[in-house]
Amino acid sequence: MGAVLVDGAQPSDWMSEALEQRMRKLFRRLNWFMPLLRPTGLTPRMNAEQMANVNIELGWLARERELGPVLDNITIPTRYVLASGASLGSRRDGDGQERIRADVDPVAARNPNIKISAKVASNHGAILKKDFRAVAGAVREVAALDRAGR
């Protein structure tokens, strides 16, 4: 039918060895608080090392040379809902994440099946909570294309 990508699958070469080490350090620090946050749903049921490994692997897989060809070959309607600003562990100004999000524009220009449905005010960690209407709108957009036979 289609796909809605919520502030993810952005082909960008943002991961580095130095950032990998910073992420490991951040998650080790957060390890003390994670058991307290789990009942609220703010953290997954993983330990700090597992969370760091998942995020680091994502960073390496999101490189343009890895993810770009995958996105170029998408043949179904795909919509992005992009967040704004920084999120947990990123720089306060959010510029790094905004540059990563800007890397979606060339993907959408290359593949007519991919469009940016919305750019919302929430950051990455709050997008589903605060901007669920934009996500639902993107889902409806994709569903309407499917009903119309594209």
C-alpha positions as CSV (number, residue, x, y, z in Angstrom):
1,M,0.0,0.0,0.0
2,G,2.6,2.6,1.1
3,A,4.8,3.8,3.9
4,V,5.0,6.7,6.3
5,L,8.5,7.4,7.7
6,V,8.3,9.3,10.9
7,D,11.5,11.3,11.4
8,G,13.6,8.4,10.2
9,A,15.2,6.8,7.2
10,Q,17.2,9.9,6.3
11,P,20.2,9.1,4.2
12,S,23.0,11.1,5.8
13,D,26.6,10.6,6.7
14,W,26.3,11.8,10.2
15,M,27.9,8.9,12.1
16,S,31.6,9.0,13.0
17,E,33.9,7.2,15.3
18,A,33.9,10.2,17.7
19,L,30.1,10.3,17.7
20,E,30.0,6.6,18.4
21,Q,32.1,7.1,21.5
22,R,30.0,10.0,22.6
23,M,26.8,8.0,22.2
24,R,28.2,5.1,24.3
25,K,29.1,7.6,27.0
26,L,25.7,9.2,27.0
27,F,23.8,5.9,27.2
28,R,26.1,4.7,30.1
29,R,25.2,7.9,31.9
30,L,21.5,7.3,31.2
31,N,21.7,3.8,32.5
32,W,21.0,5.0,36.1
33,F,17.7,6.6,35.1
34,M,16.4,4.1,32.6
35,P,14.8,1.7,35.1
36,L,12.9,4.6,36.5
37,L,11.6,5.7,33.2
38,R,10.6,2.3,31.8
39,P,7.2,2.3,33.5
40,T,6.4,5.6,31.8
41,G,7.1,4.2,28.4
42,L,9.9,6.8,27.8
43,T,12.6,4.1,27.4
44,P,12.6,0.7,25.9
45,R,13.3,-2.5,27.8
46,M,16.9,-2.6,26.9
47,N,20.0,-1.8,28.9
48,A,22.3,1.1,28.0
49,E,24.7,-0.9,26.0
50,Q,21.8,-2.4,23.9
51,M,20.3,1.1,23.3
52,A,23.7,2.5,22.3
53,N,24.4,-0.4,19.9
54,V,21.0,0.0,18.2
55,N,21.5,3.8,17.7
56,I,25.1,3.4,16.5
57,E,24.1,0.6,14.0
58,L,21.3,2.9,12.8
59,G,23.8,5.7,12.2
60,W,26.1,3.5,10.1
61,L,23.2,2.0,8.1
62,A,21.8,5.5,7.4
63,R,24.8,6.6,5.4
64,E,24.0,7.9,2.0
65,R,25.8,5.0,0.2
66,E,23.8,2.4,2.2
67,L,20.3,4.0,2.5
68,G,20.3,6.1,-0.6
69,P,20.0,3.3,-3.1
70,V,17.2,1.6,-1.0
71,L,15.2,4.8,-1.1
72,D,15.8,5.4,-4.8
73,N,14.3,2.0,-5.5
74,I,11.0,2.5,-3.5
75,T,8.1,1.9,-5.8
76,I,5.2,2.6,-3.4
77,P,3.9,5.9,-2.1
78,T,6.1,7.0,0.7
79,R,5.6,10.0,2.9
80,Y,7.9,11.6,5.4
81,V,6.8,13.3,8.6
82,L,9.9,15.2,9.8
83,A,10.5,16.7,13.3
84,S,12.2,19.9,14.1
85,G,15.1,20.8,16.4
86,A,17.3,18.7,18.6
87,S,16.5,15.5,20.5
88,L,18.1,13.6,23.4
89,G,21.8,13.5,23.1
90,S,22.1,15.9,20.2
91,R,23.4,19.4,20.2
92,R,21.1,21.9,21.8
93,D,20.6,24.0,18.6
94,G,19.4,21.1,16.5
95,D,21.4,22.2,13.5
96,G,23.0,18.8,13.0
97,Q,19.6,17.1,12.9
98,E,18.2,19.8,10.6
99,R,21.1,19.1,8.2
100,I,20.2,15.4,8.3
101,R,16.6,16.1,7.7
102,A,17.5,18.3,4.8
103,D,19.1,15.3,3.2
104,V,15.6,14.0,2.5
105,D,15.0,16.7,-0.1
106,P,17.3,15.2,-2.7
107,V,15.7,11.8,-2.2
108,A,12.3,13.2,-2.8
109,A,13.5,15.0,-5.9
110,R,15.0,11.7,-7.3
111,N,12.1,9.5,-6.6
112,P,8.5,10.6,-7.4
113,N,7.0,8.1,-5.0
114,I,8.6,9.9,-2.1
115,K,7.2,13.2,-0.7
116,I,7.6,15.1,2.5
117,S,4.1,15.2,4.0
118,A,4.8,17.4,6.9
119,K,7.5,19.2,8.9
120,V,6.3,19.5,12.5
121,A,7.3,21.6,15.5
122,S,8.0,18.6,17.8
123,N,11.4,17.1,18.2
124,H,12.2,13.5,17.4
125,G,11.3,12.2,20.9
126,A,7.9,13.9,21.0
127,I,6.6,13.7,17.4
128,L,4.2,10.8,18.0
129,K,2.8,12.4,21.2
130,K,2.5,16.0,20.0
131,D,2.1,15.7,16.3
132,F,0.1,12.5,15.8
133,R,-2.4,14.4,13.6
134,A,0.3,15.1,11.0
135,V,1.3,11.4,11.1
136,A,-2.3,10.4,10.7
137,G,-2.7,12.8,7.8
138,A,0.3,11.2,6.1
139,V,-1.2,7.8,6.6
140,R,-4.6,9.0,5.1
141,E,-2.7,10.5,2.2
142,V,-1.0,7.2,1.4
143,A,-4.3,5.3,1.9
144,A,-6.1,7.6,-0.5
145,L,-3.5,7.0,-3.1
146,D,-4.0,3.3,-2.7
147,R,-7.8,3.6,-3.0
148,A,-7.4,5.8,-6.1
149,G,-5.1,3.2,-7.7
150,R,-2.3,5.7,-7.6
